[in-house]
Amino acid sequence: MQVTLSETDRLEFVLKKFRRQIAKSGLFQDMKRKRFYEAPGAQRRRKEKAAARRKAKTAHRREHQYQ
C-alpha cells in the first residue's frame, strides 16, 4: 500500500487515506482472518455462508429492482 502525499498534507488526512485504502483492498479483513489457524472444514463453512449471503443479497436486489 502506498499513499502519495505532498508537503502540505496533514498527518490525520494521510492516515485516513491509508486506512481507506486498506479497507477497500480487504487487507485488514484478511489479516484478521489469518491471525489464528482455521480448520479446512471451518473455512469451507465460512465460504459457503458468505456465498449464501451474496446469493440472497442479489436475489433481494433483483426482487426490488423490477417493482
NULUMMI-308380 format. One record per atom (N, C-alpha, C): residue number from 1; atom name; x, y, z. Coordinates in steps of 0.05 Angstrom, whole numbers, plus 5000, padded with zeros to 4 digits. Layout:
BEGIN
{NUM; CA; {X; Y; Z}} ...
//
This chain:
BEGIN
{1; N; {5017; 4977; 5000}} {1; CA; {5000; 5000; 5000}} {1; C; {5018; 5025; 5000}} {2; N; {5011; 5043; 4983}} {2; CA; {5025; 5068; 4982}} {2; C; {5006; 5092; 4983}} {3; N; {5013; 5112; 4997}} {3; CA; {4998; 5136; 4998}} {3; C; {5016; 5159; 4990}} {4; N; {5009; 5172; 4968}} {4; CA; {5025; 5194; 4959}} {4; C; {5015; 5219; 4974}} {5; N; {5034; 5235; 4983}} {5; CA; {5027; 5259; 4997}} {5; C; {5046; 5282; 4990}} {6; N; {5037; 5306; 4994}} {6; CA; {5053; 5329; 4989}} {6; C; {5062; 5340; 5016}} {7; N; {5078; 5360; 5015}} {7; CA; {5089; 5372; 5040}} {7; C; {5068; 5386; 5057}} {8; N; {5046; 5394; 5044}} {8; CA; {5025; 5409; 5059}} {8; C; {5004; 5391; 5071}} {9; N; {5004; 5365; 5065}} {9; CA; {4984; 5346; 5076}} {9; C; {4987; 5343; 5106}} {10; N; {4965; 5342; 5119}} {10; CA; {4965; 5337; 5148}} {10; C; {4967; 5307; 5153}} {11; N; {4978; 5300; 5176}} {11; CA; {4981; 5272; 5183}} {11; C; {4955; 5258; 5186}} {12; N; {4935; 5271; 5197}} {12; CA; {4908; 5259; 5201}} {12; C; {4896; 5252; 5174}} {13; N; {4899; 5270; 5155}} {13; CA; {4888; 5265; 5128}} {13; C; {4902; 5241; 5115}} {14; N; {4928; 5240; 5117}} {14; CA; {4944; 5218; 5105}} {14; C; {4936; 5191; 5118}} {15; N; {4934; 5191; 5144}} {15; CA; {4926; 5166; 5158}} {15; C; {4898; 5157; 5150}} {16; N; {4880; 5176; 5147}} {16; CA; {4853; 5170; 5139}} {16; C; {4853; 5158; 5111}} {17; N; {4869; 5169; 5093}} {17; CA; {4871; 5160; 5066}} {17; C; {4882; 5131; 5065}} {18; N; {4903; 5127; 5082}} {18; CA; {4915; 5100; 5084}} {18; C; {4895; 5079; 5094}} {19; N; {4881; 5086; 5115}} {19; CA; {4861; 5068; 5126}} {19; C; {4839; 5061; 5106}} {20; N; {4831; 5081; 5090}} {20; CA; {4810; 5077; 5070}} {20; C; {4820; 5058; 5048}} {21; N; {4846; 5061; 5040}} {21; CA; {4857; 5043; 5020}} {21; C; {4859; 5014; 5031}} {22; N; {4867; 5011; 5056}} {22; CA; {4869; 4985; 5068}} {22; C; {4842; 4972; 5069}} {23; N; {4821; 4987; 5078}} {23; CA; {4794; 4976; 5080}} {23; C; {4784; 4968; 5052}} {24; N; {4789; 4985; 5032}} {24; CA; {4779; 4980; 5005}} {24; C; {4792; 4955; 4993}} {25; N; {4817; 4950; 4999}} {25; CA; {4831; 4927; 4988}} {25; C; {4824; 4901; 5002}} {26; N; {4813; 4903; 5026}} {26; CA; {4806; 4879; 5042}} {26; C; {4830; 4867; 5057}} {27; N; {4852; 4882; 5058}} {27; CA; {4876; 4872; 5071}} {27; C; {4872; 4868; 5101}} {28; N; {4859; 4887; 5113}} {28; CA; {4854; 4885; 5142}} {28; C; {4837; 4861; 5149}} {29; N; {4816; 4857; 5134}} {29; CA; {4799; 4833; 5139}} {29; C; {4815; 4808; 5136}} {30; N; {4832; 4807; 5116}} {30; CA; {4848; 4783; 5111}} {30; C; {4868; 4778; 5134}} {31; N; {4880; 4800; 5144}} {31; CA; {4898; 4797; 5167}} {31; C; {4883; 4787; 5192}} {32; N; {4859; 4797; 5196}} {32; CA; {4844; 4788; 5219}} {32; C; {4837; 4758; 5217}} {33; N; {4830; 4750; 5192}} {33; CA; {4822; 4722; 5188}} {33; C; {4846; 4703; 5191}} {34; N; {4869; 4712; 5183}} {34; CA; {4893; 4695; 5184}} {34; C; {4908; 4696; 5210}} {35; N; {4897; 4711; 5229}} {35; CA; {4911; 4714; 5254}} {35; C; {4913; 4687; 5269}} {36; N; {4892; 4671; 5267}} {36; CA; {4892; 4645; 5280}} {36; C; {4887; 4623; 5259}} {37; N; {4895; 4599; 5265}} {37; CA; {4891; 4577; 5247}} {37; C; {4861; 4571; 5245}} {38; N; {4852; 4566; 5220}} {38; CA; {4825; 4559; 5215}} {38; C; {4824; 4532; 5201}} {39; N; {4810; 4513; 5213}} {39; CA; {4809; 4486; 5202}} {39; C; {4797; 4486; 5174}} {40; N; {4804; 4468; 5156}} {40; CA; {4793; 4467; 5129}} {40; C; {4763; 4466; 5129}} {41; N; {4751; 4451; 5147}} {41; CA; {4722; 4449; 5148}} {41; C; {4709; 4476; 5156}} {42; N; {4722; 4490; 5174}} {42; CA; {4712; 4516; 5182}} {42; C; {4715; 4536; 5160}} {43; N; {4736; 4534; 5144}} {43; CA; {4740; 4552; 5121}} {43; C; {4717; 4547; 5101}} {44; N; {4712; 4522; 5096}} {44; CA; {4691; 4515; 5077}} {44; C; {4664; 4525; 5086}} {45; N; {4657; 4522; 5111}} {45; CA; {4632; 4531; 5122}} {45; C; {4630; 4562; 5120}} {46; N; {4652; 4576; 5126}} {46; CA; {4652; 4605; 5125}} {46; C; {4648; 4614; 5096}} {47; N; {4661; 4601; 5077}} {47; CA; {4658; 4609; 5049}} {47; C; {4630; 4603; 5039}} {48; N; {4619; 4580; 5047}} {48; CA; {4591; 4573; 5039}} {48; C; {4571; 4593; 5050}} {49; N; {4576; 4601; 5075}} {49; CA; {4558; 4621; 5088}} {49; C; {4560; 4648; 5073}} {50; N; {4584; 4656; 5066}} {50; CA; {4587; 4681; 5052}} {50; C; {4574; 4680; 5024}} {51; N; {4577; 4657; 5011}} {51; CA; {4564; 4654; 4984}} {51; C; {4534; 4655; 4987}} {52; N; {4523; 4643; 5008}} {52; CA; {4494; 4644; 5012}} {52; C; {4485; 4673; 5017}} {53; N; {4500; 4688; 5032}} {53; CA; {4493; 4716; 5037}} {53; C; {4494; 4732; 5011}} {54; N; {4514; 4728; 4995}} {54; CA; {4516; 4742; 4969}} {54; C; {4493; 4735; 4951}} {55; N; {4486; 4709; 4951}} {55; CA; {4463; 4700; 4934}} {55; C; {4437; 4712; 4943}} {56; N; {4432; 4713; 4969}} {56; CA; {4408; 4724; 4980}} {56; C; {4407; 4754; 4974}} {57; N; {4430; 4767; 4976}} {57; CA; {4431; 4796; 4971}} {57; C; {4425; 4803; 4942}} {58; N; {4436; 4787; 4924}} {58; CA; {4430; 4793; 4895}} {58; C; {4401; 4786; 4889}} {59; N; {4390; 4765; 4901}} {59; CA; {4362; 4758; 4897}} {59; C; {4344; 4780; 4907}} {60; N; {4351; 4791; 4930}} {60; CA; {4335; 4813; 4942}} {60; C; {4336; 4838; 4925}} {61; N; {4360; 4844; 4914}} {61; CA; {4362; 4867; 4896}} {61; C; {4346; 4863; 4871}} {62; N; {4347; 4840; 4859}} {62; CA; {4332; 4834; 4835}} {62; C; {4302; 4837; 4840}} {63; N; {4294; 4827; 4863}} {63; CA; {4265; 4828; 4870}} {63; C; {4255; 4856; 4872}} {64; N; {4271; 4874; 4883}} {64; CA; {4263; 4902; 4887}} {64; C; {4270; 4919; 4863}} {65; N; {4285; 4909; 4845}} {65; CA; {4293; 4925; 4821}} {65; C; {4269; 4929; 4802}} {66; N; {4253; 4909; 4799}} {66; CA; {4231; 4910; 4780}} {66; C; {4205; 4919; 4791}} {67; N; {4205; 4928; 4816}} {67; CA; {4179; 4938; 4828}} {67; C; {4177; 4967; 4826}} 
//
